[in-house]
Amino acid sequence: MTQKSTQLAALILDGFNSHYIRFRECARAAKIAFEQADWPQIQKLSAERIAFYDERVRETVMAIEANTAVSHDDLAFWQAVKTAYVELLMTHHQPECAETFFNSVSTKVLKSEYFHSDMLFVRPVVSTEYIDAESTTYNSYYPNRDGWTQSLTAMLDDLSLNTPFTDLARDVACIEARLTEASNQLFEAHPNLQIQAVRTLFYRNKGAYLLGKIINGYDEHPFAIPILHERDDGSGGLCADTILLNGRHLGSLFSFNRAYFMIDCEVPSALVQFLQTVLPQKPKAELYSMIGLQKHGKALFYRDFMHHQKHSTDDFVLAPGIKGLVMLVFTLPSYPYVFKLIKDVISPPKEVDKEIVEAKYQLVKRHDRVGRMADTLEFSNVAFPRARFSQELIDEITKLAPTEIDYEGDKVIINHVYIERRMTPLNMYLHDATQRGDKVRKDNAVIEYGNAIKDMVAANIFPGDMLFKNFGVTRGGRVVFYDYDEIEYLTDCKFRPIPKRYDADDDMGEVWYPVDRLDVFPEEFSKFLLTDPEVRDVFMRYHADLLDWKYWSTHQERIRAGHIEDFYPYPHWLRFAEMGQRNDEPAVDN
């Protein structure tokens, strides 16, 4: 190693440290905003944080490129930089994320389309086990010694929130009652009975979530406690809204179709390790992403994907379903994701181009997805094994997106791709339910479809193209939107009734009124959505208001007035208020 390589390694690590300082400051600001019930600030912090990583990468790349003494072509020099970087990480508290930052910087500096693995951290080099931090990841409480009431009270007190609970004793009593109702085994005094709870809260939208687990002998019982303001303006103090004990409800908190949490963690690897004991079904990639470290989550996803390719033999094929006008979609049947390319030529009636589509996907990335819009992982220059691509898929990409495909040796290089969790397209789901005669399943999907649209409306999102093929059904039966090329902010649209026809001689097939790009006529939705009588019957019973322009206009007015809706990632009947234990107004189940 030379002094120059050591200095460059230090410069890159300084860039990462600057990023992580801002990352933690954002979480601390979220805590203050939550305490003050400053909901617009929470939204602002969540959106701004998305750009922090790329901003620091750009700054670091510019600093390197401004240094004329740095060689961009000397591979031996860059290997020395990487070696020096590893040495600097030996006592670092976020080494895995710093390695990912190094990859992001070096690939841009080297300006190569296909990168040599010696220049990157293809696998983690620095261990994240047992990092000695200034603070612990979780606190422990001992009901055998102190009693359940005192232990739960201490657990909530230790959160050090500057806004007090309205009635902490009441909330603790509600939690105890729910635990007793859930399992008497929790109260069988085993010598190793303890509660472990993450020291800091997970902030998102209007909620703060305490995650932990109860250990009783060899059994572990994960839980989450949502903490809310009793009044939307923050004047009523805090309350524990419920305690979640069901694995499905806990998993929903960390769903891929929700916004990332803001949490202040000194050692993210330790936090993720703890979270895996609470959410064992969630891979590390998703957990890193959900605590806001989505770039490292993306790196882990790619490593998992490469590992899966090595241990599978099926081919990449075109995804089943109706082909879209904007995106070309393919999948690997043995892997639960789809890969989406923007077509080079987008046919009418679509009025978008690649730049517009990319901007729409960025809009969703920054927005609170409220459980109704799928998260996407965006990659550039991804290498796939040519032998695993079906000829039909190669022909389709070559025909519709030729600028997105290159070849190098036995590899297919996809220049720009979005990756999303695979779901069953709603149109296929409804067709299958019809074929099977499963009316309950079909009705539930239609109800969920309307709920999804209403949740997006409340979050200031108009989906644009509302055809069933643009929505997917998750394993849990939840309907999620995933086609963003026509998405708009609700407040940018103009919802109108269809004007009355005054000339009876007009051709009934022609539109007799002027239509601007952002004009929307909800009455028209029924023409292309409700052609199936069974679908129409259910939709009209539960969601007829979606066909009334006033419904949409009313929500526009609420949003423009500054109102931010509540979105709860758990059923409303789980709330203590709904159980008759509190006199709050019932919430909408989200």
N, C-alpha and C positions, 0 to 999 in steps of 0.2 A: 504493500500500500504506500502511496505517496501522500504528501501533505495536501496536494490538490484534491485527491479522491476523498480524503477524510473531511476536508472543508465542504466539498459538495454534498457528502452524506449528511453533514450537520445542517447544511442549508435546507435540504429536503425535509429532515426531521423537524426543523424549526417551522416549516410550512404546515406540517401536520399538527404540531403542538399549538400553533395559532388557531387552526381549525377546531381542535378539541376544546380549547379554552372558550371559544365562542359557543360551541355546542353546549357546554355546561352552563354558561351564562344564560343561554336561552331557556334552559330548564329551570334555572333559579328565577328568571323573569316570569315564567309560566306559573310558578308557585305564588308569586306576589299577585299576579293577575287573577288567579283563582281565588285567593283570599279576599281580593277586592271585588270579586264578581265582575271583572272587566272582560266580558266575553269577546268583544271585537279584538282586544289585545291578544287573547289566546289564539284566535284565528290568524291574526297577523304573524305571530311568532311561529306558528305551525307552518304557514306558507313560506315565510322567509328562510326558515332553517333548511328547507329543501335545497336551496342554492349555496349554502355555506361551503360545502365540500368542493364543488366545482370552482367556486371563486378562489379558494385557497390553492387549488391545483393550478389555475391559470396564473396566479401571482407567482407561484414557485417556478413554473415553467418560464415565465418572463424574466425572472431573476437569473435563471440559469442561462438562458439564451443571450442575455445582456453581457454575460461573462465570456469574452472572446477566447479566453484560455481553455475553455471547456471543449473537448473533442466530442462530436456527435457520432463519429464513425469508429472510434477505437474501442472494440469490444472488450479487450483486456482491461482497459481503463474503467469501463462500466462494471465489469466484474469486481474490480477493486473497490469501486464505490459501494456496491452491494455488500461486500464483505465488511467494509467500514461501518455501514449502516447497521448490520447485524450486531456489531460490537456495541453500538450506541443504544441498542434496544434491550440489552441484557438486564437493565434495572428499570425499564420503562413499564408503566402501568397499563398501557394500551398497545402492546407490541403487535397484536394481530391486525389491528386497524391501521397502525403505522406502516405495516408491510403492504397493505392494500393501497395506501396513499403513495408509497414508493412506486408500485406498479402503475398507478394512474399517471404519475409525473414522468416516469422513464419512457413509457410508451409514446407519450406526446413529444418528448424531447428527441427521441430516436427517429420519429417520423417514419416508421416502417409499417406496412400493411400486415405483415405476418411476422410475429415477434419470436425471437429466439428465447427459449425458456431459461437459458443461463442468465438472462438479464432481469428475470422476474422472480417473484416469490410464487412459484406454481404451487408449492406446498408450504405450510407454515414452518418457519425455521426456529423461532423463539417460542419456548413453551409458555403457555398461559396458566399452568397449574400452580396453585399456591403462591400467587403474587402477593407480596407483603405490602398491604395498603395502609394508609393512615386511618381509615375507618372500615368497619365491618360492613358486609353486604346486607346482613339481616340481624335482627335482635331476637333473643330467645326469652320466653316467659314460662313459668312453671306453676300450672294450676294445682299440682299436688301440694306444693309448698305454700302458695299464696292464695289459692282459691280461684275459681273461674272469674268471678266478678272483678276481683282486684287485678288479675292478669290481663283481662280484656281491656279494662280501664287504662292500665299502664300502657298497653299496646297503642291505644288511640292517643293517649297523652304524649307519648314519645314522638309523635309525628311533628310536634312543635309548630303547629299551625297558628298563625297570628290572629285568625278569626276563631272565636270559641264555638264549641258545640252548644246548641240551644239547650239540650237536655241530655248530657252524656250518660247519666244513669239510665234513662229511658232507652237509649240506643243500645247500651250494653245488655240490658234486660231482653230486648228484642233479639239480639244476636244469640244470647244464651238459649232463649226459647226455640229459635230456629235450629240450633245445634242439637238440642234435646230431641226435637221433632225428627231430625234427620237420622240420628243414630245414637242409641243409648250406649253403644260401645265406646264412644268418645269419652264417656264419663266413668268408665271402668278404670279405676286407678291403677295403671301400670307404672312401675318405677320410672320408666323413661317417658312419662307423659310430659310433653312440652309443646309450646306454640312458637313457630319461627315465622317472622314477618319481615319483609323487605323494609329497610330503614327509611326509604324515601318513597313518595307517592308517584304514581303514573298519571300524568295529566293529559286530558284530551277533551275537546269541546267544553261542556260545562261540568265535567266530572273529574274527580280524583280517585284513583283506585289503589287500595291497599291489598297487596298479594302476599300470601303466605301458606303455611300448611300446619296442620296439627299432627304431631307424631305421638303415637300411642303404642309402645312396644315395637312390633315389626310393621305396623300399619301406618300409612301416611294418608291424610285427608286434606287435599288442597282446598283453598278458599280464596275468595276475593270479596272485599267490602267496598262498594261504591260510596263515596262521600260527596254529598251535594250541599248546595245552599238551600235552605228551606224556602226562601223567597228569591225570585229571579234577580232582584236588584241588590241582593246581598244584605238586606236589612234584618234578616231573621236568624242569622247564625247558621251553623252547619248541622248536618245530620247524617247518620249512617243510613243509607237508603234501603239496603238489604244485605244479605250475605249469600254469595253464590257458592254452592258446593257441588253442583252437577258438572261433570267433565265437559259436556256439550256447551253449557253456558260459559264456563271458563274459557273454552276454546274460542267462543264467539268474540270474546274481548280482543283476542289477537288475530282476528280474521283478516285474510288478505284483502277484503273489500272495505276495510276501515282505515282511517288516517293513523299515522304513526304516533306513538306516545311521546311525550316529553318527560324525561326523567333524568335526574342528576346522578350519574354513576361514575365513580373514580376508576373502578376496574370493571369494564363491561363484560369481560370473560367470566368473572365470578358471578355477576348478575345473571348472565345467560345460563351458566351452569345450575344456578338455583332454580331458574325458571323452567329448566328442563325437568326438574323433579316435580314441579307443579303442573306442567303441560307436557307430559312425556311424548305425546303424539306430534308435537311441533318440532320440526328440524331446526338446527341452530341457525340456518340461513334465514328462516322466517322470524325467529326471535330477535336476531340482530336488527333486522329491518324494522320490526315493530317497536323497538326502543329508539328508533331514529337513525341507526347506523346502517342505512340501507345500502350504502356502497360496499361495506364489508359483507352485508347479507348477500348482495349480488355476487361478490367474489366467491362466497361459500356455495351459493347456488350453482355457479359454473363448475366448481370442483365436484360437487355432487353429480352434476350432469355428465361430466367427463367420466366419472367413476361408473355411472349407470351404462354409458355407451360401451365401456370395456366389458361389462358383465351382462350384455344383452345382444341379441342377434337379429331382432326384427328391423324392418325398413321404415324410414321416414316416408310418409305418404300424405297426399292431400287430405285435409280434415273433412269428415263427413258433414253434410248439410248443404244449404243453398249457398252457392258461391256469391261473394260480395262484389260490388262494383269498385270498391276502393282498396280492400285488403286481399291479399292472397294468403291463405292460411294452410299450414301443414302441421303434422303432428307425428310423434313416435308412439304407437299404440301402447307400448309398455311403460310409458312415462306420462304422468298426469298433467302435462302442459301442452299448449299450442304455440306455434311460432308464426308471427304475422309480418308480412312484408307489404309495404305500400307500393301499389302498382305504378308503373311509369306513366301509363296513360289511363286516366280516370274517365270513364264514359258518362255521358248524360244519363239521367237528369242530375247527377252529382255536379256541384259547382265548387269543387275544391281542388287543390293541388297538393303536392307533397309537403310544402312548407306549412300550409294551413293545417293539414292533418297532424303534423308533428307538433304544432302549437296547441291543437286540441288535446293531445295526449299530455302535454306539459300542464295544461289547465287542470286536468283531472289529478295529476300527480300533486299539484299544490293545494288542491281543494280537499275539504273534509268529505270523504267518500261515503260517510254515514251508513256503511254496511250495504250499499246498493250499487257501487261501481267498482269493478275489478281493478286491482293494482297491476301495473305492468313493469317488467324489467326490460330496460332498453340496452341493447348491445350493438357494438360495431365490430366488423371484421371477425366474425365467428367462423371457426373451421369445423366442418363436418366431414365424416368419412364418405368419399364419393360412392363407395361400394354399397352404402346403406341408403342411398337416395334412389327411389324407384324412378324408372325412366319417365313415367307419366309426370312425376313431380318436376324432374329436370326440364322436361318439355314445357310445362306450365310456367315455370319461373322464367325460362328463356323467352317465352312468348310475351308474358305480361309484365315482367319486371327485370329485363335484361341488364339494367345498370346495377342491380343488386346482387349479381352473381359473378364470381370469378373462380378460377381453378388454379391450384398449385400442387403439382404432383398428384398424389392420390386424395387430395382434399378439395372439397367445395367450400369456397369462402363466401359467406353471406355478409354483405357490406353493412346492412342496417336491419335490425330485426327487433320486434317487440315480443316478449314472452309472457304469456298469461296462464293462470291455472285453468285447466280444461274443465268445462261444464257442459251439460247437455243443452243444446239450443232449445229454447222454449217451444218453438214450432214443432220440433221433433218429439219433445216431451209430451205435448198435447196430442200429437198424432198417435204416439204409442199408447197413451192412456185411452184414446178413442178406440183403437184397435183391440185393446184388452177389455174394453167395457168397464174401465175403472173410473167411474164418474166422480168418486170422492177425490181421487188423485188429480183428476182434471180440474175439478172445481177449485181445489186448493191452489193449484198453479195459477188460475185466472185471478183469484183473490190476491195472491202474492204479487202477480204482475201489476195490479192496480196499486197495491201497497208500495211497491218499488218506485213507481212513478210519483206517488204522493210524497214519499220520503225525499226524492230528488227535488221535487218542487219546493218543499220546505227548506232545502239546502241551497236554494237559488240556482238550480240546474234544470234546463229544459233539454230532454234527451234528443230532440230533433226527429230522427228516424225511429218511430215507435213500433215498427214491425216486430213480431214475435221472434224472428230470427236473430235480432240484435240483442236479445236477452238470453241469459243462461240460467239453468237450475242447478244449484249446488247439491252436494250429497245430502245435506240436511233439508232439502226442499225449498231453500230460499231462492228467490228470483233476483238476479243481479244483471245490471246493464254492462255491456262490454264493447260496444261499437261507438266510437267517439267522434267520427268525422263530421257529424252535424250538430254536435253538442253546443249549446249556448248558455250564457247566464240568463236566468229567467227574466231578470230585470231589463235585459236588452231586447226582449221580444215584445211584439205588440199583438195582444190577443183580442180578436174581433169576432163579433157575430157575422154570419153570412148575410150580406145586404139583401133586402127584398128585391124580387124581380118585378120590374115595372112594365117591361115589354113582353107581352104574352107570345109574340111571334118569334122571340129569340130561340135559337137552337138549344134545346135542353142539355145537350152534351157539352156546350161551351161555357167557360167561366165568363160571366157577364160583369165582373167587378175587378178593379185593379188590385194587384197583389205585389207588395214589396218583399224583399228577401227575408225580412224578419217578421212578416205578418204570419199569424197562426190562427186558424179557424177550427177550434176544437170540435165543432159539430161534424166536421168531415172525418174525424177519427173512426167513427162507426163504419164508414164505407169500406175501409180496408182492414179493420181489426175485428169486426164482429160479424163476419160472414157465416160462421158456424152458429146455429141456433142455440146450442147448449152453452157455448162461450158467451154469446150475447145475453142469455138469460141471467147467468151468474154475474157478469160484468155490470149489467143494469141494476141488479139488486144491491151490489156493494159499491160500485164506482161510477154511477151515472153522472155524478157531479163533474167528472173529468171531461164530459162532453159539453160542459157549460163554460163559456168564455169568462163568466164572472168569477168562477172558482179560481182560475189562474190569475185573473186581475187582482182579486182580493189578496192572494199570497204575494203578488208583486208589491202591493201597497204596504203590507206588513214588513217585508224585507227592506223596502226603501225607508220605512220609518225607524229602522234600526233593530227590529226584533230578530232575535236568533233563537231558533227552535231547540227544544230538548230532544236528544237522540239517545235512547237507552239500549245498550247491546244485551238486553235480557228482557224476558217477558214482564209485562206490567204487573201480573198477578203475584210476582215474587216480591214486590215492594212491600215493606212493612206497612206503608199507608194503605195498601190494597187489602191487607190482612185485618184491617180494622184496629191496628195498633197505633194509628196516628191519624190525624185529621187533615192530612194534605189532600190536595186535589189529585185524582188519579191521572197517571201519565199515559201517553200513547205508547203502545207496545212497539218497539223497534227491534 
